[in-house]
Amino acid sequence: MVTVTVSRPKTKTRAKPERPRLYKVILLNDDITPQEFVVKVLKAVFRMTVDEAYGVMLTAHQKGACVVAVFTKEVAESKATRGTDEGAKAGYPLTFTTERED
């Protein structure tokens, strides 16, 4: 009599990669930067249409701040820095910040 041993392949438990934390890019209102310039920066840095950029700019103007977009940390920080730098190059206090999304 022959005994046959059947072995089942071991199943590997894969750890699911954690989703990267997301960060909001926030436009802060100031009373010096011209609205047209803010729209121009939003179009260039965040690839918004004129209507989208105008809406974001108006919300920041009326409420003091506005979430522009949500990205991974590195992208959010890069875009916030780029937008703020564009303002500084033109002599305006245009400011973008980032904040972790809950």
C-alpha positions as CSV (number, residue, x, y, z in Angstrom):
1,M,0.0,0.0,0.0
2,V,1.3,3.4,-1.1
3,T,0.5,6.5,1.0
4,V,0.2,9.7,-0.9
5,T,0.6,12.9,1.0
6,V,-1.2,15.8,-0.4
7,S,0.2,19.1,0.6
8,R,-1.5,22.4,0.0
9,P,0.5,25.4,-1.1
10,K,0.9,27.9,1.7
11,T,-1.1,31.0,1.2
12,K,0.9,34.1,1.6
13,T,-0.7,37.0,3.4
14,R,0.0,40.2,1.7
15,A,-0.1,43.4,3.6
16,K,-2.2,45.9,1.7
17,P,-0.2,49.0,1.0
18,E,-1.5,51.9,3.0
19,R,-3.1,54.6,1.0
20,P,-1.0,57.7,1.1
21,R,-2.3,60.5,3.3
22,L,-3.8,63.4,1.3
23,Y,-3.2,67.0,1.8
24,K,-5.3,70.1,0.9
25,V,-3.7,73.0,-0.8
26,I,-5.3,76.2,0.6
27,L,-5.3,79.6,-1.0
28,L,-5.2,82.4,1.6
29,N,-6.8,85.8,0.8
30,D,-4.9,89.0,0.9
31,D,-6.0,92.5,0.0
32,I,-3.0,93.3,-2.2
33,T,-2.7,90.6,-4.9
34,P,-4.8,91.4,-7.9
35,Q,-7.6,89.0,-8.6
36,E,-6.5,88.5,-12.2
37,F,-3.1,87.5,-11.0
38,V,-4.5,84.9,-8.6
39,V,-6.6,83.5,-11.5
40,K,-3.5,83.3,-13.7
41,V,-1.5,81.4,-11.0
42,L,-4.4,79.0,-10.4
43,K,-4.6,78.3,-14.1
44,A,-0.8,77.8,-14.5
45,V,0.0,75.8,-11.3
46,F,-3.2,73.9,-10.8
47,R,-4.3,73.6,-14.4
48,M,-7.8,75.1,-13.8
49,T,-10.1,76.6,-16.3
50,V,-10.8,80.3,-16.1
51,D,-14.2,79.6,-14.5
52,E,-12.7,77.2,-11.9
53,A,-9.9,79.6,-11.0
54,Y,-12.3,82.5,-10.8
55,G,-14.6,80.6,-8.5
56,V,-11.7,79.5,-6.2
57,M,-10.4,83.1,-6.1
58,L,-13.8,84.5,-5.2
59,T,-14.4,81.9,-2.5
60,A,-11.0,82.8,-0.9
61,H,-11.8,86.5,-1.3
62,Q,-15.1,86.2,0.5
63,K,-14.3,83.6,3.1
64,G,-10.6,84.3,3.7
65,A,-9.3,81.0,2.4
66,C,-10.3,78.3,0.0
67,V,-9.2,74.7,-0.6
68,V,-7.8,74.6,-4.1
69,A,-7.2,70.9,-4.5
70,V,-6.2,67.7,-2.7
71,F,-3.0,65.8,-3.4
72,T,-0.4,63.5,-1.9
73,K,1.9,65.4,0.5
74,E,4.8,65.9,-1.9
75,V,2.6,67.1,-4.7
76,A,0.6,69.4,-2.4
77,E,3.7,71.0,-1.0
78,S,5.3,71.4,-4.4
79,K,2.3,73.1,-5.9
80,A,1.8,75.3,-2.8
81,T,5.4,76.4,-2.9
82,R,5.2,77.0,-6.7
83,G,2.1,79.2,-6.3
84,T,3.5,81.2,-3.5
85,D,6.8,81.7,-5.3
86,E,4.9,82.9,-8.4
87,G,3.4,85.6,-6.2
88,A,6.7,86.5,-4.6
89,K,8.4,86.9,-8.0
90,A,5.7,89.3,-9.1
91,G,6.0,91.2,-5.7
92,Y,2.7,90.0,-4.3
93,P,2.0,88.4,-0.9
94,L,0.0,85.5,-2.6
95,T,0.1,82.6,-0.2
96,F,-0.8,78.9,-0.5
97,T,-0.5,76.5,2.4
98,T,-1.0,72.8,2.9
99,E,-3.0,71.0,5.6
100,R,-3.5,67.2,6.1
101,E,-6.9,66.0,5.2
102,D,-8.8,64.1,7.9
